[in-house]
Amino acid sequence: MILEAKSIEKSFLQGQKKISVLKKLNLLVAEEETVAILGKSGSGKSTLLSLLSGLDTPDSGALNLLDKDIFQMDEESLTQFRANSLGIVFQNFHLLPHLTAKENIALPLEILGLSNARERSLELLKKVGLSERGAHLPSQLSGGEKQRVAVARALAAKPGLILADEPSGSLDEETGEQIMDLIFDLVSKEKRSMILVTHDRVLAKRCSRQLVLEHGVLNALS
């Protein structure tokens, strides 16, 4: 099992009122499994992803990722573990503007102190069809090219799990379809697991399992 979330609860204060977002939520993700999570705006999808990535902590519950309880790690250990075990693809790319495409892809490997950063970044540039664009800054790339770089960066350290947050949401329909084809192709070829957050039921059907986040819990898509 790649990921096991148990009884995750998360709430926020809105003025004097406590708003419960996640309620004893459970989630299992197996090796090489792709799971889609759908939900209305405000259902807690972004909150859930923040928790699964260790960027936020729950009120209660446990999260085992590759047999490690990440909520029990100190910040330094968690940062290192996240860099090694998780790849995240955001809707708005989040590339570093002062780094070239090649350098953005290599960054997670350099953070981990790995010696193959250059070779791996060149390999992934080729896989995402950007061999000729490695020396370009994000400002010199189209939206689709930026997302290709972001996908390559997410896969750079060969993480066990990819978290994809509406990765085609800021792209036009044709480019978005190309990006999703690329993501599913690379996740399959590199034998990774993926959690895909999306509002698109057709896209969700491409995953091996579909879940809906409603009233703070996950249920199978009907």
N, C-alpha and C positions, 0 to 999 in steps of 0.2 A: 504494500500500500504506500503510495506516494504521500498522500495527505489524509489526515483524519481530524476533523473539527468536532469537538464534543461539547454540547450544551452551552454554546456561545451566546452570551447576553450582552447587549450594548444599549445604553440609553443616554439621552442628552437632556439638559435643562433648557427649557424655553421660557424665560422669565422665571416664574415660580413653579412652573409646571414641568413634570418629568415626562419626557417622551420616550417610550420604549421602541427601539428600532429593530433589534434582533432579540428573539425570545427562545432560549434553549435550542438554538439552531445546530443541526448536525449535518456533516458533509463528509463523504468518503470519495477519494479519487484514486483509482488504481494506476499502475504503471502503464504508460502508453494510451491511457484513456483520454478522450476529449469530452468535456462537460460544458454545456451551454447553460448560462443562468440568465433568465429573462425576468423582467419586472417593470412595473410602471415607474415613472419618474417619482422620486421620493420614497421608493419602496425599501431602500437601504442597500442597493447594489454597490455603490461606491464605498459605503461604510464597511461592507463585507470584504471587499477587495483590499481596503486599507488594513483590515485585521489579518487577512490571509497573507499579506506581504510583510507583516510585522511592523508596518508604519504607524499602527495604532494598537492599543491594548483594550481588551474587553472588560466589562464589569466582572464577569465570571466566565469560566469555561477553560478548555485546553485546546491547543492546536499542535498536533504532531506533524512535522514535515520531515520526511526521510528519517523517522524515528527520533526526532529531536523536538522537545517541547519548547517552541520558540518564545513563548511568553515567560519562560523562566530564565532566559538568557540576559546577560548584561548587554548594554548598548554596543560595546566594541565587538563582542562575540556575535551578536545578531547582525551587525553590519557586514562582517566577514562571511557569515553563513548565508546571508541574503545574496551577496555578490556571487557566491559559489553555487547556490542551489535554486535561485529564482531568476527567471527572465520576465521582464515586464514590458508590455507594449501599450503605450498610452494613446488616447485619441489625438492628442495634440503634439505628438512626436517627442518633445522634451530633449532635443539634441542640444549639446553645448555649442553656442554660436561661434566661438573662437576656435573650435576644433574642426578639422576636415572630416569628411565622411569616414575615411579610413581610421582616423584617430578616435572618433566617437565609438566606432565598433571595437577598437582595441582597448578602450578605457577600462572596462570591467576586468580584463585580463591583467592590465597593469596594476590595478588596485589589488589584485590577488598576488601580484609579484610573479606572474608566469612568464616564462621566457619566450613562449611561442606567440606573443601578442600580434606581431607583424604578420606572420605566416597565416594565422587564423583569420585575421581581418581581411587579408587578400583573398583567402579561400571563400569567405562569406560574401565579399563584394561580388565575386564571380557568381555565387549561387543566387544572389538577388538581382543579377543582371546589371551591375553597376561597376564593372571592372574599369571602365574609362572615366569614372566620376570620383574615384577615391581621393583625389587631391582637392576636391571642391568643398567649400564651406556650405553649411546649410542654407545660407542666403542665396546661394547660386543653384540650388536644387528646387525642383517642383515639389508640390505636396506629396505626390505619389513616390517620388524619389526619397524624400525625407522619411516617409514611413518604411520604405524598403531598408534604409539605413537603420531605423529603429528596430525593425524585425531582426536584422543581422546582429545588432548589438545585444538584443535579448537572448539570442542563441549562442553568443560568443563563448561563454564559459561552460557550455554544454550543461545547462542546469536541468534538474530533474523535472521542474514544473514551469510552464509558461502561463503567465496571467495576462490576458488580453482584454483591455477595457475599451470597448467600442472602437476597435482599431481602424475601421473604415468610416467612422462617423463624421470626420471633417473633410472627406474626399467626395468628388463627384461619383455618380453611380458606376460608371465604367471603370474608373481608377480604383474605386473601392472593391469591386469584384476581382480585379487583378491582384490587389493586395491580399484579399482573403484567400484566393487560389494559392498565392505564394505561401501564406502562413500555413495553411493546411498541408501543402506539399512538403514544406521544410519540417514541420512538426512530425509528419509521418516518416520522412526519410531519416531524420535524426533521432527517431524513436523517443519522443518526448511526450509528456502528459500536458494537457492544456485546460485551463478554465477560461471560457470566453463569455464575457458579459456583453449582451447585445439586446436590442429591442426588436430585432428582425427575426421572426419565426422561421422564415425560409432559410436564413443563414444558420440559425440554431439547429435545424434539422441535419446539417452537415456534421454535427458532433455526434459521438456515439451515444450520448445521453443528454436529455434536456430537462432542466428544472426551472421552476418559477418561484421567485421570492415574493411571498404574499403574507401580510400580517406578521412579519418577523420570522417566518419559517420557510424552509425550502420544501416544495412538493414536486412530484413528477408532472411534466407538462401533459395535460389531457388533450 
